[in-house]
Amino acid sequence: MISRTAAALLFVALVALFAGASAVPAAADFRLCNNTGSRVGVAVGYKDNDGWTTEGWWNIASRSCETLLRGALVARFYYIYAVDYDRGGEWSGQAFMCTRDKEFTVRGTEDCLARGFDRTGFFEVDTGEQQSWTVQLTEAGETPRPLRPDQPLLPIPPATQPSRPPSPAPGAPAR
């Protein structure tokens, strides 16, 4: 049998636990997971009510994830450009937007060079108008693995990798 004081403390702890659990909003973010063995730099582009915006850089460690944009998504299509810091190479595409070498936020996609920015090709991500989305960067020949919060990202064992890299799908980012 427990004392009245212990019972009261237990009750208060349970109320606080349930109140805290119900007050946590569902996550609605745009995230990117780096499933490679390298560090990568990432820039993102999107169109909101104020027009086009590009932002960068997020430096994402190997086998980790970062939230690039917090809150419910404001657009169906987002655009990503990423560079592999350790091995070279990039994930790019045909949607050209403005970037620069240092941290940036750029409004508009026109006249990048004339405005003192670089003109960079981003690849398109169709979120299907979801409230949140996660992009997974992988190395050539690798398949994205499901993410579970209780396990770190691990490389795909060599036995499950194809003997030669598959041909890229039409519209896939160049690597």
N, C-alpha and C positions, 0 to 999 in steps of 0.2 A: 504494500500500500504506500502511495506517495503522499507527501505532506501537501497542505493547501498552497503553500508558497511555491513548491515545485510544480504543482498542477497549474497554478496561475502563470508561472514563467513559461511552461510548456505551451499553454494556450496562446500567450502573447507571441511566442516564437512561431507557432503554426499560422497565426493570423498574418504576421509579417511575411512569412514565406509565401502564402497564397496571394496576398495583396501585391507583393513584388512580382510574382509570376504573371499575374493578370495585367499588370501595368506595362509589361514589356511589349512594345509594338513589333509587328512582324518586320523582318529586314526586307527592304526594297532598295537594292543598290545595283550598280554596274560594277562588277568585279572582274579581275583578270588573274588567272593562275599561270605561273611560269612552271611548266612541267619539264623543263630542260635541265641540263647539268650546268648551265651558264647563268650569269647575271644578265638581266636585260633592262633596257631603258624603254619606256612606253609613253606614247602620246595618244590622246584621244580627241576625236572631233565629233560634233553633233550640232543639230539645228534645234533651237528652242524658239520661244515667242519673240526674242530679240534678234534672231538671225543665226548665222553660223559662228561657232566658237571652236577653237582648238586649244588644248591645254597639254602641258608636259613639264617636266619629266617625272615619271614615277620610276624609281630604281628598285627592281624587284629581284630578290635573291633567288637562287636556284631552288626549285621544288617548293615554292611558296606562293601565296595569294595576297592580293591587295585590293582594297575597295578604291576604285578610281573616282566614282561619283556616288555620293550618298543620297538616299531618298528614292522615291518612285521615279521611274524613267520618264523623261519628258518627250521622247521621240521613239519611233519604231527602229530607225536605222542609226547606228553609231559607226564610227570609223576609227581604226586602230593602225598605228605605225609602231613597230618595235624593232630595236637593234640589239644584237647579241654582243655584249661588251667583251666576252672572253674569247670567242672563236670567230668573231666577225659574222657577217651576214645580217639579214633583216627579214622582217615580215612586212610586206608592202603591197600596194595595189595601184589602181588607176584613178582613185578619187584624190585629186590634188588639193592640198590645204597648206596653210602657212605654219611654219615651225621656226625655231631657232635653237642654237646649241645649249643655251642656258634655260633655266626655268622660265616658262612663258604662259600667257593667256592672250590669244589673239582673236579679235572680233573680225569676222569677214574672211572670205577665201580668195578675194580678187587682188590682183596686183601685188602678190607676195614680195617679189624681188624689189619692185619700186618702193615698197614700204619698209625695206630693210630686213625682210625675213627670208627664209629658205622656202622653196616650193617642194613639198614632199608628197609622195604617193601613199595614200592610206588604203587599207582593205576594208570592205563593207561588212558589217555585222547586222543581220536582220534578227531583231529580238522578237518578232511576231507580236509586238505590242504587249509583251509581258510586263509585269511590275518590276521585276528584277531579272538580271542576266549575268552569267559568268562566261567569259571567254577563256579558253585554255590554249596556251601556246605549247606546241610540241615540236620535237625534233623530227627531221625527215625519217620516215619509216616507223614512227611511233604513233600509237593510238592513245587518245586521251583516256585516262582511267577515271572511274567515278570517284568523286571526292567525298570523304567521310571525315567529319571534324575530329574523330577520335584516332585517326591514323595519319601519319605524315605521308606526303607524296613520295612514291618510290618509283625507280625506273622500271620499265617493263623488262622482265628477265629475257636474256638473249634467246632462249629456246622458243619464245612466243613471237619473236620479231621475224618478219619475212626475210628470206635470204637476200633479196635485192629490194631496194626502195620501190614502192609503188609509184606509178605515174600520178602526178598531181591532178586532182579533179579540176574540171573547168571552173575558172573563177577563184581557185584556191590561191592563198597568198604565196608569192615567190619566196623562196628560202635560199 
